[in-house]
């Protein structure tokens, strides 16, 4: 039987791995963060991101961007134009994550053959 959140041990509820990494640890979130970081201007529109992540559906990309915005990793800026223009960029918190993400990318590149072979 699965325990509810109220029945979990307090140290689990305060665990950074469970509560922070779960906000951006999925593949789409990591890719969004990476593409925003690698963008020349640091700003991308939805369709630009979608072109870079063609295997991600528009619905999933939209959900991912909303979750990253709620987690204070991505800024969403809406311009009052017709048609409306929306731009996404990393917040200061999102930018502070990039050295760790770059380290993870380097590790993945170095160990790809070993890990992917299993």
N, C-alpha and C positions, 0 to 999 in steps of 0.2 A: 504494500500500500504506500502511495506517495504522500510524503509529509507536506502539509501546507506551509506557507511562509511563516506563520505564527508558531508552528511547531519546530522549526529549524533551530539549531543551536545558534546563539548570538554571534559566535566567531565566524560562522558561515555568512551571516547577514552583513557583517562588517568587512568581509574579505575583498581586497581590491581586485583580485583576479575575477571573482564572480561578478562584482558590481561595476567595475570600470571596463575591463576588457570586453565584457559582453555587449557593451555599447558600440564597439567598432571592430570586433574580432571576426566578423563574417567577411567572406571574400568580396562582396560588393562594396562594403564600407571601406575596406582597405584600398580597393582600387579607386574609389572616388577620392579619398584622401590623397593617394599617390598622384592622380592626374591633376588635382588642384595644386598640389605642391610643385609639380613639374611644369605647369603652365607658365609661359613666359611672363604673362601679366599677373599671374596669381589669381585671376578671375576667369570663370567660365560660365557660359550659359548652358541651360539644360541640354539643348541639341548638340552642343560641342561635347559635353560629357557623354551623351548617348552615342555619338559617333566613335569616341574612343573606347566605348564599352558596348560594342554592337551585340554581344551575346547576352547582355542584360536587357530585359524587357523594360519598356517605358514605365510600366506600373511599379516594377521592382526598384528602378532607379529613383522614381518619385518617393517611394516609401523609405528608401535608404537615405535620401537627402533630408527628408523630414526628421528621421531618427537622429541623424548627425547634427541637425540644427537644434533639436531638443536637448541633445547631449553637449551643446556648446562647443562643438568641434568645427562647425561650418556656419558661416554667415549667409543669409539669404537677403538679397536687396531687390526690392520691387520698385521699378520706376513707373511713375504715373504717366504712361504714354499709351498711344493707341497704335498698334497692339501693345499690350503690356510687355515690358522687358524685365526679365528676372536674371540676376547674376549671383553666382555662388563663389565664395572664397573661404579660406581657412581663417578661423578665429586665432587669437593669440594662443589659446590652449591647443588648438589643432596644429599650429605651427610648432609648438613645443614638443609635439609627438613625433615630428618628422625625423629627428636623428635616430630615434628608436626604430621607426619604420624602415629607414635606410639600412640600419644594422640587420634587421630581419630580412630584408631583400638580399643583402650581401650574403647572409648565412644561407638563405634558400638557394642562391646561385651556386654557392660552394658545395652544398650537399644535395643538390637536386637529384642527381643520378642515384645516390644511395637511398634517399627517402622515396622517390617515385618508383623505384624498382620493387618495392615491397607490396 
